[in-house]
Amino acid sequence: MADENRPAATLILGVGNIIMGDEGFGVHVVRRLEESRLPGHVRVVEGGVGGFNLLGLLEGVERLIVVDVMITDKPTGEVLFFKAGPDMAEPGKRVLSFHQIGALELVRLWGLLGHEPEVFFLVTRPVKLECGMELSPPVQEAAGKAVKLLEELSRDDFSVLERSCRLCTL
């Protein structure tokens, strides 16, 4: 149980495949965040496509922010920040092997192990998912917005996030 006088241990986890264009959005964002001055209770980790290997990083985390791409209704270049709901699922995704474990499955497994942190997602809609190390211009723009948003939220210990996400749980 978290001490009310101490900030929640927060992990910002950037996931995605850096060699598949926009799929690497989360990794690009956390690489830029690593150059920022964030409070000591906020860790920034490049998760790549780690799957089950990421479980060890979650120990002691009270708030997890996953940065990734997701098919959403938002226009390309925009970001969506929301609190994960219990029934959240990726449309049409079927996990057929352990190599297909994504952030949602990781969070569910973490819950089965007795951990119940707050889980948030910061996502953007990809334009291209093809071989290449560069983000498309709209996703590059979204990466800048994501970095700025995370820097601002962390300065205020995510208190604005706590109030606003009560209204936008998906």
N, C-alpha and C positions, 0 to 999 in steps of 0.2 A: 504494500500500500504506500502511495506517495505521501511524503510529508508536505503539508499545505504551504509551508514557508520556504520550500525549496522548489526551484523550477523542475519541471518534468524532464527526465532524460529523453532527448529527442534524437532520432536517427533519420536523416534525409538520405534515402537510398535511391540512387539513379540506376535504372535497369534498362537493358536493351542491347541490341547487337550493333556495335559501333561500325562494322563493315557493311551494314545494310541500309545506308542512307539515313532516312528519317527515323528508322527503328532505333538509332543510337541517341535520340533526343535526351533521354534521362542521363546517359553517361556524359554527354556534352554539358548539360546543366550542372552536374555535380563537379565536373572538372573546373568549370568557371567559379563555382561556389568555393572550391578549395582555396582560391586566391582571396576570398573575402574574410573579413574579421567577424566571425560569428561568436556568440557566447560559448563559454566552456561546456555547458550542458548539451550543446548541439554538435552531433557528429555528422560528418558528410562522408558517404561511402559509395564508391563505384562498384555496383553489383554486377554489371554486365549481364550475362545470361546464366548466372550461377545456380539457379534453382535451389535444390536442397542444400547445397553448400553454403547458402546464405543464412541458414538457421542459426548458426553459431554467432552471427553478428547481432542477433536480436536479443541476446541475453541482457537483462537489465533495462531494456528500452520500454519507456512508458508511452511514448508517442512516436509513431512511425509515419513518415511522409514518403510515399513512393512516387517517383518521377518517371513517367513512361509515356508512350504513345497509346492512343485508344481511339477507336472509331466513335465519334460523338457527333452531335448535331451542331456543334460550334464550327464556325468557318475556320479554314486553315489560317494559321498565324495567331489564333486566339488560344488562351489557356483556360482550363476548367479546373477548379480546386473544389474538392468535395470530400465529405466523410463517407467512408465505406459503410454500407448497410449490410445486415446479415444475409440478405438474399441477392446481393450483387453478383452478377455473372457476366462473362464476356459472351455476347450473342454468337451462337453457333459453334462455340469452342467445345471440342471433346478431347480430353487428355487421354492419349492412347499409350503413353510410356512415361517413365520418370524423366526423360529428356525434355518433355514438353511442360514442365512445371513452370508456371508463371507467378507473378506477384500475388494474385488472388488465391491460388492454391497454397502458396507458401504461408500466407496469413491464416488461412483455414487450418493448416497443419499446426501452425504455431498455437492457435486456439485449442486444438485437441491436446496439446502438451501442457495446457493450463495457463497460458499467457493470454491476457486480455487487454492489450494496450489500445489506445485510440489509434485508428488507422485512417489516414487521409491519402488521397491521390491528387497529384498535380499532373495533368495530362494535356496533350495537344493532339490534334488530328494530323496524321501523316499525309504527305503528298505522294512520296515515292518510297517504295520498299524494294530497293534493288541494290546490287553491289555498288559500293562507293563509300568513301569516308566523310563526305560532305553532307550537311543538311541542306534541304531545299531552302530557298530564300524565305518563304513564309514560316517554316519551322525554325529557321535561324532566328527570325524575329520573335517567335514564341519563346525560344530559349532565353533571349534577353529579358523578356517579360517575366519568365519564371524565376530567373536569378534575382531580379529586382524585388519581386513579390516575396520570395523566401528570405532575402536580406531584411526587408521591412518587417515581416512577421516575427522573425527571430529577435529583432531589437526590442520588441514589446512582449517577449516571451509567449508569443502566439495567443495573447489574450483576445485580440480582435478575432482571430480564427475561432476561438471557443464560442464567442457570441454569434458570429455569422454562420457557422456551419450547422448550428441547430436547425437552421431553416433550409439547408440544402443537402440533407442526407439522401444518398442514392442507394 
